[in-house]
Amino acid sequence: QRILRLAEMCRRLETEEEKVLPFYPSSLAEWEQQDVRRILAASPDEPLARAIQDYVGLERFWQRFNKAKLEEKALERARAALANRNRHLRELLQKYLAGAVLSQKVPRDPPPL
């Protein structure tokens, strides 16, 4: 109940995109979606199925949670890629600077004999 209450409070802070667009577009065919709706509309006979009915309200929470985790993983990968690129650019800069120092040490015109 606490999670549901917090979800209701957070609903006000959602962006327009989050309110309008679904989190997961369905990959089911139309006839499969109809079957799912029919099954969900029927009252469950088994005790476990009845217990799961109590947690239907958490489905949106789990969608958001999973979306946040996926975004977190994507950001971690992007950060690792940027760190690798940064390391590579630093190496190139060090090589360039080392070459510039060497060219300054070598005299351009040999001294006359």
Beta strands, then each sheet from edge to edge (+ up, - down):
end
